Amino acid sequence: MPNKPPNVVLVFADQWRAQAFGYAGDPNVQTPNLDALASRSVNGTHAVSGCSVCSPARASLLTGQYPLTHGVFVNDVELGQNATSLAQAFSAGGYDTAYIGKWHVNGRGRGRYIPPERRQGFEYWKVLECTHDYNHSAYYAGDSDERLVWEDYDAFAQTRDAQAYLRERRDKPFLLVLSWGPPHAPYHTAPEAYRAQYDPAAITLRPNVPPDWAGRARQWLAGYYAHCTALDDCVGALLQTLQEEELAQETIFLFFSDHGDMLGSQGMDKKQKPYEESIRVPFLLRYPGMDAAGRQLDAPIDLPDIMPTLLGLCGLPIPATVEGIDFSAYLQGGPDPSDGSALLQCPQPFGQWWTGVGGRSYRGLRTRRHTYVRALEGPWLLYDNEADPFQQDNLVGQPGQQGLLEELDAVLTRRLAAADDSFLPGPAYLQRWGYQVDARGTVPYTS
C-alpha cells in the first residue's frame, strides 16, 4: 500500500439487500456501475447485518459495537457517547471527517436539528435524522438550525454534495460517509426515468415468494429496482469524480448497506427477520493499493467489523471500546480472523416484526454454509444455504440433523457468552435501557 494514509469513502444505502445486483445474479435489476465495481473490488460475498434494522445497524457501524452494548437495539433511540466513534478514531489519526445524508441515531425526533455534541465527532455535516420523502427531503448544514431541502431526488443532490466535497480535498486524508435513504420504501418514488425501466409484469420473482404475495412483490420490486438503478448511477458519478480529482489511487471506497429487505420472500416484508433477504448485505471494497481486483471472500463480515477493519487498513489504532473484528489482513490475503460465523440478534421485535404479527426475539448464526436461529422457546430455523439457497427447507426436527443443530447451537452459546448476551425476553432490555414503546413495540417518534 502507499505510504500516504489512504482516504476513506463509505457509501451505503438503506435496505438494499445483497441479492439485488447484476453481479449477484439478479435477472431483473440494472446495476452496471456496481457490477463494474465488483470486478475491481474485494467482494465480501457473505457480509451480513447482524441486527438487520436501521438504527441498530447504523449505531454498530459508528461504534464497532453490538446492539446490546451500545444500547440501540430498536429504532429512534439515541446513541450515547460512551464509545470512541468511527469519526473520532479517524479524527485522532489526522483525518478530516464528513457525513452526508440519513443519520437515524439521534433519537429525538426524525426531523429535528442535531447539535454538534450528538454528531459522534463528524465535522462536515449535511444531515437529517430520517425521512423517506426522497423528493422533498430536508437536512441541516453545519451548525445552523435552519431547515433546508435537497434539490430534487435527495440521493442525487447528496451525491453532488459529496462530489463537491471530494473536489475540495487536497492536503489532509479524509473520511467521507454518504448515507442514502433509498431503496427503502416508498418504492414508487424514484425519478420517472428510472421507474420507466421496470415493468412489474416482467419481474422474475425469487422462488421463495408465495403465490399470494406475487402481485404485490412485483409492484414493490419494480419500484425498488428503480431506486437501485438511480443509486447505481450515483456510484458511477462518485467513482468518476475520484478519478478526475486523482484521488482514486489513494482512496479506500466501500459500498455496503445497513440491512436488506424481504420484498415478499417467505411471505414477509421489510427487515428484522433472520432470513437471507433481510440479513445479507453487499460489501464491495476497492483500494487500488491492494491486490484485490475481483476477489471474492466468504468470511461473514458484520457491520461492527467495518470500523476496526477500516482503521486496520489505514494503520490507525483500534479503540478499546470496539467489539468488532479487524478483517484488514484477511482482505489483503491473510487468514480469516473470525470463527467463521456472524452473530444474528433481534433483542426486541417492533413495528412490522412485533409479536402481535408473528415476530419474535431471536439469536442466531450465519456461517459460510448455514443459518441457525434460536428463539426464546428453543431451536427455530436451520438452513443449509448451499443446498437450499432460498431457505425453503427448515432442517429443525428433521431426521439426521440433530448433530449439526447441536454443533451450531454450541457455537451460538459461545458467541452469546462472549457478547455478554443472556438472551432475555425483549421487555427486559426495554426496562434496562428505559425505553418506552407503543403497542407494536415501537419507540414513538415525531416527524
Beta strands, then each sheet from edge to edge (+ up, - down):
strand 1: 7-14
strand 2: 42-44
strand 3: 96-102
strand 4: 124-128
strand 5: 138-141
strand 6: 148-149
strand 7: 174-183
strand 8: 251-257
strand 9: 283-286
strand 10: 296-297
strand 11: 341-346
strand 12: 362-367
strand 13: 370-375
strand 14: 378-384
sheet 1: 6+ 5- 4+ 3+ 7+ 1+ 8+ 9- 2+ 10+
sheet 2: 11+ 12- 13+ 14-
end
